[in-house]
């Protein structure tokens, strides 16, 4: 596994991503801790926001302050759309 500093990784991030997709192992050293760069294998590894983009867009719009604040009814409606 090849390790890179944050600065060096930032300069060649596109190539590092392509290499990781191709199966080469890379790590970025952040505060002395190696962080492995690897592709995700499926939706199971995504966060809730990435798995449910409609709700994420709604939350993002509300967070910018351009819309009315969330009400309890809004929270229940969004939570009901997320499968358990």
Secondary structure, DSSP 8 states (H G I E B T S, - for coil): -EEEEHHHHHHTHHHHHHHHHTT--EEEEETTEEEEE----SGGGS-HHHH-HHHHHHHHHHHTTSS----HHHHHHHHHHS--
